[in-house]
């Protein structure tokens, strides 16, 4: 026997004995590739189909002389990987559990996730996996990341490929995820988990970035028109040759992803919603700046989700009532029929500064009034002698002479026909309709 065989033979038998206590002689033993990932052996990580149990029946002589393709280098690597694995399974560290009377160590992946502050119940649908893999997990009723990793540890590469509609790309995706976690590679894991920069706990901003990153270029464009520019379903669909129903599906799927993330990050969600309800700055809690296309669409999605909450509905109704009150105040303003209301003065004295553009937009679309851009006055669209007369009388406490009243009415633009005869002809009709108090006018003076 060669010198290296004598050295490795002793180590091999020791490893076999320890592996027996861990149940690694059974068919559901760990994959060597996963153990190699923890050990950092890149060559063995490529042997996705080999379980430890396939090597355990071999004694030293069989391993060195009868196992095809295994020379000194491969045997030494295999023994080093298994030695590191069994050393990590020291029963004194409290990480083992009983199964069928045998001692089995917890997967190292669970330890790594715990160290990073990733809860074991972190929803699998928040992990940016391929649609094919997520659908497979749903069929298998796999709902958490630890469960998925344990499933992968059990069935391996070939076991996954044996399922319908699962190809090598999906298996490679799961292999990469498992390797990144078992090797505690935070940089690689951030492809799937929204880890904080300090590698402790999860980050809302990164979770939302995953949601945005799953969108196609067309979805980004359509959702920007819909949520940021506030276009209708039909308008958003027109430029892309799709139906309004397709736009609705884009929006519903995107907002569901946003809601799921906000539900998980409940504390941050509650803080932002409270600030939004009170009209305070809330966007900075997600992004310090909103200049990027991604940030703008994400924030628009969050605000849309806020608007659908009971608090959001109550806020919208309150804001609508407030806006309508301002509009009513302007249309009933005593100066409206007396030459017009100075718009800027009304805005400064009545309308909240941040809502003035919204107020002007509603006022512009409202019938019955018009904004004179030259003078800055809001005037009736069609001046009316009757309304002007009533506005003048409302300012006076005592009865006023008819001649003075007619002169005042005719001085208002658009009411030149309102002379004394016109007023006399219509006074009883206006009185019957409830517009004119006859006692407010001295009809013979």
C-alpha positions in Angstrom: 0.0 0.0 0.0 1.3 3.4 -0.9 2.2 5.9 1.7 -0.7 8.3 0.9 -3.1 5.4 1.0 -1.9 4.5 4.5 -2.4 8.1 5.7 -5.8 8.6 4.1 -7.0 5.1 5.0 -6.9 5.9 8.7 -8.7 9.2 8.1 -11.3 7.5 5.9 -12.3 4.9 8.4 -12.6 7.6 11.1 -14.8 9.6 8.9 -17.0 6.6 8.1 -17.5 5.9 11.8 -18.6 9.4 12.5 -20.8 9.5 9.5 -22.6 6.4 10.7 -23.8 8.3 13.8 -25.2 11.0 11.6 -27.2 8.6 9.4 -25.1 9.3 6.4 -25.2 5.7 5.3 -28.9 6.1 4.4 -30.2 7.0 1.0 -31.3 10.5 2.1 -27.8 11.5 3.2 -26.5 15.0 2.2 -25.2 15.7 -1.3 -21.5 16.0 -1.4 -21.9 19.1 -3.6 -23.6 20.9 -0.7 -21.0 19.9 1.8 -18.3 20.9 -0.7 -19.8 24.3 -1.0 -19.5 24.8 2.7 -15.9 23.6 2.6 -15.1 25.7 -0.5 -14.1 22.8 -2.8 -15.2 24.0 -6.3 -14.5 20.7 -8.0 -16.8 18.6 -5.8 -19.5 21.3 -6.0 -20.0 20.2 -9.6 -20.8 16.6 -8.6 -24.5 17.5 -8.0 -25.7 13.9 -8.1 -23.4 12.3 -5.5 -24.7 11.6 -2.0 -22.4 10.7 0.9 -24.2 7.4 1.2 -22.8 6.3 -2.2 -19.2 6.4 -0.7 -19.9 5.0 2.7 -20.1 1.3 1.8 -16.5 1.5 0.5 -13.6 0.7 2.8 -10.2 2.3 2.3 -9.0 -0.4 -0.2 -12.2 -0.2 -2.2 -12.2 3.6 -2.2 -8.5 3.9 -3.4 -8.3 1.0 -5.8 -11.8 0.1 -7.1 -13.7 3.4 -7.2 -13.5 4.5 -10.8 -11.6 7.8 -11.4 -10.6 8.4 -7.8 -6.9 8.9 -7.3 -5.0 10.5 -4.5 -6.2 14.1 -5.2 -9.9 13.3 -5.4 -9.8 11.0 -2.4 -8.0 13.6 -0.3 -10.5 16.2 -1.2 -13.5 14.0 -0.5 -12.0 13.1 2.9 -11.3 16.7 3.8 -14.9 17.7 2.9 -16.4 15.0 5.0 -14.1 15.7 7.9 -15.1 19.3 7.9 -18.8 18.3 7.7 -18.7 15.8 10.6 -16.6 18.2 12.8 -19.3 20.8 12.3 -21.9 18.4 13.6 -20.5 18.3 17.1 -23.5 17.2 19.3 -22.5 19.5 22.1 -23.5 22.7 20.2 -27.3 22.0 20.5 -27.9 22.0 16.7 -29.0 18.4 16.3 -32.4 16.7 16.4 -33.6 13.2 16.6 -35.1 11.4 13.7 -35.7 7.6 13.8 -33.3 7.3 16.7 -30.3 8.8 14.8 -28.6 12.1 15.3 -29.0 14.5 12.3 -27.5 18.0 12.2 -29.6 21.0 11.3 -28.7 22.3 7.8 -26.1 24.9 7.9 -28.3 27.0 5.7 -30.7 27.6 8.6 -27.8 28.7 10.8 -26.6 31.2 8.1 -30.1 32.6 7.6 -30.5 33.0 11.4 -27.2 34.8 11.6 -28.3 37.2 8.9 -31.6 37.8 10.7 -33.7 36.2 8.1 -36.8 34.7 9.8 -37.5 31.1 9.0 -41.1 32.0 7.9 -39.9 34.6 5.3 -42.4 34.1 2.5 -41.0 32.2 -0.5 -43.1 34.3 -2.9 -41.1 37.4 -1.9 -37.9 35.7 -3.1 -37.2 36.6 -6.7 -37.2 33.1 -8.1 -38.2 32.2 -11.6 -41.9 31.8 -12.3 -41.3 28.1 -13.1 -39.7 27.4 -9.8 -42.3 29.4 -7.8 -45.1 27.5 -9.5 -43.3 24.2 -8.7 -43.0 25.2 -5.1 -46.7 26.1 -5.0 -47.5 22.6 -6.4 -45.3 21.0 -3.7 -46.8 23.2 -1.0 -43.4 24.7 -0.2 -43.9 28.1 1.3 -40.7 29.1 3.0 -37.0 29.3 2.0 -35.7 26.8 4.7 -38.3 24.3 3.5 -37.2 24.7 -0.1 -33.5 24.2 0.8 -34.3 21.1 2.9 -36.3 19.8 -0.1 -33.3 20.4 -2.4 -31.0 18.7 0.1 -33.3 15.7 0.0 -34.0 15.2 -3.7 -30.9 16.9 -5.3 -30.3 17.7 -9.0 -31.7 14.5 -10.6 -34.6 14.4 -8.2 -35.7 17.9 -9.2 -35.2 17.2 -12.9 -37.5 14.1 -12.6 -40.5 16.4 -12.0 -42.5 17.6 -15.0 -41.7 21.0 -16.5 -38.4 21.4 -14.6 -35.3 21.8 -16.7 -31.6 22.2 -16.0 -31.9 26.0 -15.8 -34.4 25.7 -12.9 -32.2 23.1 -11.2 -29.1 25.4 -11.7 -31.1 28.3 -10.1 -31.9 26.3 -7.0 -28.3 24.9 -6.9 -26.9 28.5 -7.0 -29.3 29.7 -4.2 -28.4 26.7 -2.0 -24.7 27.2 -2.6 -24.8 30.9 -1.9 -26.5 30.4 1.4 -24.5 27.4 2.6 -21.3 29.1 1.8 -22.5 32.3 3.6 -21.8 34.4 0.5 -23.8 37.6 1.4 -22.9 39.2 -2.0 -24.5 36.3 -3.9 -27.4 35.9 -1.5 -28.5 39.5 -2.1 -29.6 38.3 -5.5 -32.4 36.5 -3.7 -32.7 38.1 -0.2 -33.0 41.8 0.6 -30.3 41.8 3.2 -29.3 45.1 4.9 -25.9 46.5 4.3 -24.8 45.3 7.7 -25.9 41.8 6.9 -28.4 41.8 9.8 -32.1 41.8 9.1 -34.0 42.5 5.9 -34.3 45.8 4.0 -37.6 47.2 2.7 -35.9 49.2 -0.1 -34.2 46.1 -1.5 -37.3 44.0 -1.3 -39.2 46.6 -3.3 -36.4 46.7 -5.8 -36.9 43.0 -6.3 -40.5 43.7 -7.1 -39.5 46.3 -9.7 -36.8 44.1 -11.1 -39.3 41.4 -12.0 -41.1 43.8 -14.5 -40.5 43.7 -18.2 -39.6 46.9 -20.1 -43.2 47.1 -21.5 -44.7 46.6 -18.0 -42.5 49.4 -16.6 -43.6 51.8 -19.4 -47.3 50.9 -19.1 -47.3 51.1 -15.3 -45.5 54.4 -15.4 -48.3 55.9 -17.6 -50.9 54.3 -15.3 -49.6 55.0 -11.8 -47.3 58.0 -12.2 -48.9 59.9 -15.1 -52.4 58.8 -14.0 -53.5 57.8 -17.5 -56.7 55.7 -17.9 -56.6 52.0 -18.7 -57.5 52.8 -22.3 -54.9 55.5 -22.7 -52.1 53.4 -21.1 -52.9 50.5 -23.5 -53.2 52.5 -26.7 -49.5 53.0 -27.5 -48.6 49.4 -26.9 -51.3 47.6 -28.9 -52.6 45.8 -25.8 -56.1 45.7 -24.2 -57.2 47.6 -21.2 -57.6 44.3 -19.4 -54.0 43.5 -20.0 -53.0 46.8 -18.4 -55.3 46.0 -15.5 -53.5 42.7 -15.0 -50.1 44.4 -15.1 -51.3 46.8 -12.4 -53.0 44.2 -10.2 -50.0 41.9 -10.2 -47.5 44.7 -9.5 -49.6 46.2 -6.7 -50.1 42.7 -5.1 -46.3 42.3 -5.0 -46.0 45.8 -3.3 -48.8 44.9 -0.8 -47.2 41.6 0.1 -43.9 43.3 0.8 -45.5 46.1 2.9 -47.4 43.4 4.9 -44.2 41.7 5.8 -42.5 45.0 6.7 -45.4 45.9 8.9 -43.6 48.4 11.1 -42.2 50.4 8.2 -45.6 50.2 6.5 -47.5 51.6 9.5 -45.0 54.5 9.9 -45.2 55.5 6.2 -49.0 55.2 6.1 -49.3 57.4 9.1 -47.1 60.0 7.6 -49.0 59.8 4.3 -52.3 60.2 6.0 -51.0 63.3 7.8 -49.5 64.8 4.7 -46.0 64.5 6.0 -42.9 63.4 4.1 -42.9 59.6 3.8 -41.0 58.8 0.6 -37.6 59.3 2.2 -38.3 56.3 4.4 -37.9 54.2 1.3 -35.6 56.3 -1.0 -33.6 59.3 0.0 -34.0 60.6 -3.6 -36.7 59.8 -6.1 -34.9 60.8 -9.3 -34.6 57.3 -10.8 -37.3 55.7 -12.8 -37.4 52.7 -10.5 -37.8 54.8 -7.4 -40.6 56.9 -8.9 -42.6 53.9 -10.0 -42.1 52.0 -6.7 -43.3 55.1 -4.7 -46.3 55.5 -7.0 -47.1 51.8 -6.4 -46.9 52.3 -2.6 -49.1 55.3 -2.7 -51.7 53.5 -4.8 -51.7 50.7 -2.2 -52.1 53.3 0.6 -55.1 54.8 -1.3 -56.9 51.4 -1.3 -56.7 51.0 2.5 -59.6 52.0 4.7 -57.5 54.9 6.0 -56.8 55.8 2.4 -60.5 55.8 1.4 -61.3 57.9 4.4 -58.5 60.3 3.5 -59.7 60.6 -0.1 -63.3 61.3 1.0 -62.1 63.9 3.4 -59.9 65.6 0.8 -62.7 65.5 -1.7 -65.1 67.2 0.8 -62.4 69.8 1.6 -61.9 70.6 -2.1 -65.6 70.8 -2.7 -65.9 73.2 0.2 -63.3 75.5 -1.3 -65.0 75.4 -4.7 -68.4 76.2 -3.1 -66.8 79.0 -1.2 -65.6 80.6 -4.4 -68.8 80.0 -6.5 -70.8 81.6 -3.6 -68.4 84.4 -3.0 -70.1 87.7 -2.8 -67.7 89.3 -5.3 -68.2 86.7 -8.0 -71.1 88.6 -9.5 -69.7 92.0 -8.7 -66.8 92.1 -11.1 -65.1 88.8 -10.1 -63.0 87.2 -7.3 -59.3 87.7 -7.2 -58.0 84.1 -7.6 -54.6 84.6 -6.0 -56.1 86.3 -3.0 -58.6 83.5 -2.6 -56.0 80.9 -2.9 -53.7 82.5 -0.3 -56.5 83.0 2.2 -58.4 79.8 1.8 -56.7 76.9 -0.1 -53.8 74.9 1.3 -50.6 75.7 -0.6 -49.8 72.0 -1.6 -53.4 71.6 -3.0 -53.6 74.8 -5.0 -52.7 73.2 -8.3 -55.4 70.6 -7.7 -57.9 73.3 -6.9 -57.1 75.3 -10.0 -57.5 72.1 -12.1 -60.9 71.4 -10.6 -61.9 75.0 -11.0 -60.9 75.1 -14.7 -63.0 72.0 -15.4 -66.0 73.3 -13.5 -68.8 74.8 -15.5 -70.3 78.2 -14.8 -67.1 80.1 -14.1 -64.1 81.2 -16.1 -60.7 82.5 -15.1 -59.8 85.9 -16.8 -56.1 85.4 -17.3 -55.5 89.1 -18.0 -56.9 90.3 -14.7 -56.6 87.2 -12.6 -60.3 87.3 -11.7 -62.7 84.4 -11.5 -66.0 85.5 -13.2 -69.3 83.9 -14.1 -69.2 82.3 -17.5 -72.5 84.1 -18.3 -73.1 87.2 -16.2 -76.7 87.4 -14.9 -78.6 90.6 -14.0 -80.6 88.7 -11.3 -77.5 87.2 -9.6 -75.7 90.5 -9.7 -78.7 92.3 -8.2 -78.9 89.7 -5.4 -75.2 90.0 -4.7 -75.5 93.8 -4.3 -78.5 93.5 -2.0 -76.8 90.9 0.1 -74.1 93.5 1.0 -76.6 96.1 2.1 -78.4 96.1 5.5 -81.0 98.8 4.6 -83.3 99.1 1.7 -81.8 100.9 -1.3 -83.3 103.0 -4.1 -84.2 101.4 -7.4 -82.3 104.0 -9.5 -79.1 103.5 -7.5 -79.5 99.7 -7.7 -80.0 99.8 -11.5 -77.0 102.1 -11.9 -74.8 99.7 -9.9 -76.0 96.6 -11.8 -75.3 98.2 -15.2 -71.8 99.0 -14.1 -71.0 95.3 -14.0 -69.6 93.8 -17.3 -72.2 91.8 -19.1 -75.2 93.2 -17.2 -75.7 96.4 -19.2 -79.3 95.5 -19.9 -80.2 95.7 -16.2 -81.9 99.1 -16.1 -84.8 100.1 -13.9 -87.4 98.9 -16.4 -85.8 95.5 -16.7 -85.7 95.1 -13.0 -89.3 96.2 -12.6 -90.5 93.8 -15.2 -88.9 90.8 -13.5 -89.2 91.7 -9.8 -92.3 89.6 -9.0 -91.0 86.6 -10.9 -87.7 86.7 -9.0 -89.6 87.2 -5.8 -91.8 84.1 -6.4 -88.7 82.0 -7.2 -87.1 83.1 -3.9 -84.2 85.2 -5.3 -85.4 88.7 -4.4 -86.7 90.2 -1.2 -88.9 93.0 -2.4 -88.6 94.9 0.9 -84.9 95.4 0.2 -85.6 97.9 -2.6 -87.2 101.3 -2.5 -89.2 100.9 -5.7 -90.4 104.5 -6.1 -87.0 106.2 -5.6 
